[in-house]
């Protein structure tokens, strides 16, 4: 009997796939020997750093006049190119702040510790907030979302 992987296992698998070297047999090295120092046949070629992971967010779920639980969110931002990834890296604190504000607002209006999180709506709200800060973000990926009782 097979069991389904947990959300944490799925997130770890995605992170491993995003950071694992890619084998590219016969990949042609760019002029000057390749940007990553590899490039010879059979050597691992690292993918472009187009994904930037933000620090995890942990915001309160407030119902009425009390904190009822916690909403935990892990986000990965996808850049359109390497220059965009560099721009995201330099704006990371500002982007995290925008994601935090959007997550707090989502938790206040739409989250409950006793019901499933509407991840699609959360992704839309956070994407809108982050694209106000940096419109060059190609995608906002929710890697992990969980609501728990306090």
Phi and psi in degrees as GROMACS dihedral restraints (atoms count N, CA, C in turn):
[ dihedral_restraints ]
;  ai    aj    ak    al  type     phi  dphi    fc
    3     4     5     6     1   -93.3    20    10
    4     5     6     7     1   142.3    20    10
    6     7     8     9     1  -105.0    20    10
    7     8     9    10     1   154.5    20    10
    9    10    11    12     1   -77.3    20    10
   10    11    12    13     1   144.0    20    10
   12    13    14    15     1   -68.6    20    10
   13    14    15    16     1   147.6    20    10
   15    16    17    18     1   -75.7    20    10
   16    17    18    19     1   161.6    20    10
   18    19    20    21     1   -57.2    20    10
   19    20    21    22     1   -35.1    20    10
   21    22    23    24     1   -66.1    20    10
   22    23    24    25     1   -40.9    20    10
   24    25    26    27     1   -64.4    20    10
   25    26    27    28     1   -39.7    20    10
   27    28    29    30     1   -64.1    20    10
   28    29    30    31     1   -43.3    20    10
   30    31    32    33     1   -62.3    20    10
   31    32    33    34     1   -42.1    20    10
   33    34    35    36     1   -64.5    20    10
   34    35    36    37     1   -39.2    20    10
   36    37    38    39     1   -64.0    20    10
   37    38    39    40     1   -43.7    20    10
   39    40    41    42     1   -62.5    20    10
   40    41    42    43     1   -44.9    20    10
   42    43    44    45     1   -61.8    20    10
   43    44    45    46     1   -40.8    20    10
   45    46    47    48     1   -64.9    20    10
   46    47    48    49     1   -40.6    20    10
   48    49    50    51     1   -66.9    20    10
   49    50    51    52     1   -35.4    20    10
   51    52    53    54     1   -73.0    20    10
   52    53    54    55     1   -27.4    20    10
   54    55    56    57     1  -104.9    20    10
   55    56    57    58     1    -6.8    20    10
   57    58    59    60     1   -73.6    20    10
   58    59    60    61     1   144.7    20    10
   60    61    62    63     1   -67.8    20    10
   61    62    63    64     1   148.1    20    10
   63    64    65    66     1  -104.0    20    10
   64    65    66    67     1   130.1    20    10
   66    67    68    69     1   -83.9    20    10
   67    68    69    70     1   125.5    20    10
   69    70    71    72     1  -128.0    20    10
   70    71    72    73     1    81.1    20    10
   72    73    74    75     1   -60.4    20    10
   73    74    75    76     1   132.6    20    10
   75    76    77    78     1    76.2    20    10
   76    77    78    79     1    13.5    20    10
   78    79    80    81     1   -66.8    20    10
   79    80    81    82     1   132.4    20    10
   81    82    83    84     1   -79.5    20    10
   82    83    84    85     1   132.3    20    10
   84    85    86    87     1   -77.1    20    10
   85    86    87    88     1   144.2    20    10
   87    88    89    90     1   -73.8    20    10
   88    89    90    91     1   167.9    20    10
   90    91    92    93     1   -57.1    20    10
   91    92    93    94     1   137.7    20    10
   93    94    95    96     1    89.7    20    10
   94    95    96    97     1     9.8    20    10
   96    97    98    99     1    95.9    20    10
   97    98    99   100     1     5.9    20    10
   99   100   101   102     1    95.6    20    10
  100   101   102   103     1   145.6    20    10
  102   103   104   105     1   -74.8    20    10
  103   104   105   106     1   -26.8    20    10
  105   106   107   108     1  -101.9    20    10
  106   107   108   109     1     3.3    20    10
  108   109   110   111     1    85.2    20    10
  109   110   111   112     1    -8.7    20    10
  111   112   113   114     1  -101.7    20    10
  112   113   114   115     1  -142.2    20    10
  114   115   116   117     1   106.3    20    10
  115   116   117   118     1   -17.3    20    10
  117   118   119   120     1   -69.1    20    10
  118   119   120   121     1   154.8    20    10
  120   121   122   123     1   -57.3    20    10
  121   122   123   124     1   129.6    20    10
  123   124   125   126     1    88.2    20    10
  124   125   126   127     1   -13.0    20    10
  126   127   128   129     1   -81.6    20    10
  127   128   129   130     1   147.9    20    10
  129   130   131   132     1   -66.4    20    10
  130   131   132   133     1   138.4    20    10
  132   133   134   135     1  -113.9    20    10
  133   134   135   136     1   121.5    20    10
  135   136   137   138     1   -74.4    20    10
  136   137   138   139     1   137.7    20    10
  138   139   140   141     1   -68.2    20    10
  139   140   141   142     1   157.9    20    10
  141   142   143   144     1   -61.1    20    10
  142   143   144   145     1   141.7    20    10
  144   145   146   147     1   -77.5    20    10
  145   146   147   148     1    72.7    20    10
  147   148   149   150     1   -92.2    20    10
  148   149   150   151     1    -4.0    20    10
  150   151   152   153     1  -114.9    20    10
  151   152   153   154     1   131.5    20    10
  153   154   155   156     1  -123.7    20    10
  154   155   156   157     1   121.1    20    10
  156   157   158   159     1   -91.1    20    10
  157   158   159   160     1   130.0    20    10
  159   160   161   162     1   -86.1    20    10
  160   161   162   163     1   156.1    20    10
  162   163   164   165     1   -62.2    20    10
  163   164   165   166     1   146.7    20    10
  165   166   167   168     1   -59.0    20    10
  166   167   168   169     1   147.2    20    10
  168   169   170   171     1  -106.6    20    10
  169   170   171   172     1   140.1    20    10
  171   172   173   174     1  -138.0    20    10
  172   173   174   175     1   105.1    20    10
  174   175   176   177     1  -121.3    20    10
  175   176   177   178     1   153.2    20    10
  177   178   179   180     1   -76.4    20    10
  178   179   180   181     1   145.8    20    10
  180   181   182   183     1   -99.8    20    10
  181   182   183   184     1   113.9    20    10
  183   184   185   186     1  -106.0    20    10
  184   185   186   187     1   125.8    20    10
  186   187   188   189     1  -125.0    20    10
  187   188   189   190     1   117.9    20    10
  189   190   191   192     1    71.0    20    10
  190   191   192   193     1  -122.9    20    10
  192   193   194   195     1  -111.0    20    10
  193   194   195   196     1    19.9    20    10
  195   196   197   198     1  -139.9    20    10
  196   197   198   199     1   155.4    20    10
  198   199   200   201     1   -79.5    20    10
  199   200   201   202     1   118.1    20    10
  201   202   203   204     1   -95.6    20    10
  202   203   204   205     1   -20.4    20    10
  204   205   206   207     1  -175.4    20    10
  205   206   207   208     1  -167.3    20    10
  207   208   209   210     1  -130.3    20    10
  208   209   210   211     1   139.9    20    10
  210   211   212   213     1  -107.9    20    10
  211   212   213   214     1   120.3    20    10
  213   214   215   216     1  -110.2    20    10
  214   215   216   217     1   131.1    20    10
  216   217   218   219     1  -135.7    20    10
  217   218   219   220     1   135.1    20    10
  219   220   221   222     1  -119.8    20    10
  220   221   222   223     1   129.8    20    10
  222   223   224   225     1  -121.4    20    10
  223   224   225   226     1   144.7    20    10
  225   226   227   228     1  -125.8    20    10
  226   227   228   229     1   131.7    20    10
  228   229   230   231     1  -102.8    20    10
  229   230   231   232     1   133.8    20    10
  231   232   233   234     1  -103.9    20    10
  232   233   234   235     1   128.3    20    10
  234   235   236   237     1   -95.3    20    10
  235   236   237   238     1   156.8    20    10
  237   238   239   240     1   -73.9    20    10
  238   239   240   241     1   -29.9    20    10
  240   241   242   243     1  -155.0    20    10
  241   242   243   244     1  -179.5    20    10
  243   244   245   246     1   -64.0    20    10
  244   245   246   247     1   -39.4    20    10
  246   247   248   249     1   -63.5    20    10
  247   248   249   250     1   -39.2    20    10
  249   250   251   252     1   -64.4    20    10
  250   251   252   253     1   -37.8    20    10
  252   253   254   255     1   -64.1    20    10
  253   254   255   256     1   -38.8    20    10
  255   256   257   258     1   -64.0    20    10
  256   257   258   259     1   -40.0    20    10
  258   259   260   261     1   -65.5    20    10
  259   260   261   262     1   -39.6    20    10
  261   262   263   264     1   -63.6    20    10
  262   263   264   265     1   -42.4    20    10
  264   265   266   267     1   -58.3    20    10
  265   266   267   268     1   -44.2    20    10
  267   268   269   270     1   -70.4    20    10
  268   269   270   271     1   -26.4    20    10
  270   271   272   273     1   -99.4    20    10
  271   272   273   274     1    12.7    20    10
  273   274   275   276     1   -51.8    20    10
  274   275   276   277     1   -47.9    20    10
  276   277   278   279     1   -61.0    20    10
  277   278   279   280     1   -41.6    20    10
  279   280   281   282     1   -66.8    20    10
  280   281   282   283     1   -39.2    20    10
  282   283   284   285     1   -67.7    20    10
  283   284   285   286     1   -40.4    20    10
  285   286   287   288     1   -63.5    20    10
  286   287   288   289     1   -39.8    20    10
  288   289   290   291     1   -61.6    20    10
  289   290   291   292     1   -44.5    20    10
  291   292   293   294     1   -63.8    20    10
  292   293   294   295     1   -40.4    20    10
  294   295   296   297     1   -66.0    20    10
  295   296   297   298     1   -38.2    20    10
  297   298   299   300     1   -64.5    20    10
  298   299   300   301     1   -45.7    20    10
  300   301   302   303     1   -61.8    20    10
  301   302   303   304     1   -45.0    20    10
  303   304   305   306     1   -64.5    20    10
  304   305   306   307     1   -38.2    20    10
  306   307   308   309     1   -68.2    20    10
  307   308   309   310     1   -39.9    20    10
  309   310   311   312     1   -63.0    20    10
  310   311   312   313     1   -44.0    20    10
  312   313   314   315     1   -64.2    20    10
  313   314   315   316     1   -42.5    20    10
  315   316   317   318     1   -61.1    20    10
  316   317   318   319     1   -46.3    20    10
  318   319   320   321     1   -62.1    20    10
  319   320   321   322     1   -37.2    20    10
  321   322   323   324     1   -68.0    20    10
  322   323   324   325     1   -39.8    20    10
  324   325   326   327     1   -96.0    20    10
  325   326   327   328     1   -33.0    20    10
  327   328   329   330     1  -127.5    20    10
  328   329   330   331     1    -3.3    20    10
  330   331   332   333     1  -106.7    20    10
  331   332   333   334     1   151.0    20    10
  333   334   335   336     1  -145.1    20    10
  334   335   336   337     1   144.0    20    10
  336   337   338   339     1   -71.7    20    10
  337   338   339   340     1   -14.3    20    10
  339   340   341   342     1  -106.3    20    10
  340   341   342   343     1     2.9    20    10
  342   343   344   345     1  -130.5    20    10
  343   344   345   346     1   157.6    20    10
  345   346   347   348     1   -62.7    20    10
  346   347   348   349     1   148.0    20    10
  348   349   350   351     1   -77.5    20    10
  349   350   351   352     1   135.4    20    10
  351   352   353   354     1   -80.0    20    10
  352   353   354   355     1    84.3    20    10
  354   355   356   357     1   -63.1    20    10
  355   356   357   358     1   -34.3    20    10
  357   358   359   360     1   -63.2    20    10
  358   359   360   361     1   -44.7    20    10
  360   361   362   363     1   -67.8    20    10
  361   362   363   364     1   -41.2    20    10
  363   364   365   366     1   -59.9    20    10
  364   365   366   367     1   -45.6    20    10
  366   367   368   369     1   -60.8    20    10
  367   368   369   370     1   -41.2    20    10
  369   370   371   372     1   -65.0    20    10
  370   371   372   373     1   -45.3    20    10
  372   373   374   375     1   -63.2    20    10
  373   374   375   376     1   -44.9    20    10
  375   376   377   378     1   -68.4    20    10
  376   377   378   379     1   -41.2    20    10
  378   379   380   381     1   -59.6    20    10
  379   380   381   382     1   -44.8    20    10
  381   382   383   384     1   -60.0    20    10
  382   383   384   385     1   -45.2    20    10
  384   385   386   387     1   -65.0    20    10
  385   386   387   388     1   -42.1    20    10
  387   388   389   390     1   -70.6    20    10
  388   389   390   391     1   -35.7    20    10
  390   391   392   393     1   -72.3    20    10
  391   392   393   394     1   -19.1    20    10
  393   394   395   396     1   -68.2    20    10
  394   395   396   397     1   -34.3    20    10
  396   397   398   399     1   -79.3    20    10
  397   398   399   400     1   -43.9    20    10
  399   400   401   402     1  -141.4    20    10
  400   401   402   403     1    96.6    20    10
  402   403   404   405     1   -68.2    20    10
  403   404   405   406     1    -9.3    20    10
  405   406   407   408     1   -84.1    20    10
  406   407   408   409     1    -2.4    20    10
  408   409   410   411     1   -64.0    20    10
  409   410   411   412     1   123.8    20    10
  411   412   413   414     1   -75.0    20    10
  412   413   414   415     1   -40.9    20    10
  414   415   416   417     1  -156.9    20    10
  415   416   417   418     1   149.6    20    10
  417   418   419   420     1  -113.0    20    10
  418   419   420   421     1   118.3    20    10
  420   421   422   423     1  -107.9    20    10
  421   422   423   424     1   124.6    20    10
  423   424   425   426     1   -85.1    20    10
  424   425   426   427     1   111.5    20    10
  426   427   428   429     1   -87.3    20    10
  427   428   429   430     1   -35.3    20    10
  429   430   431   432     1  -150.3    20    10
  430   431   432   433     1   135.8    20    10
  432   433   434   435     1  -139.7    20    10
  433   434   435   436     1   130.3    20    10
  435   436   437   438     1  -150.3    20    10
  436   437   438   439     1   140.6    20    10
  438   439   440   441     1  -117.9    20    10
  439   440   441   442     1   130.1    20    10
  441   442   443   444     1  -133.2    20    10
  442   443   444   445     1   152.3    20    10
  444   445   446   447     1   -67.7    20    10
  445   446   447   448     1   149.5    20    10
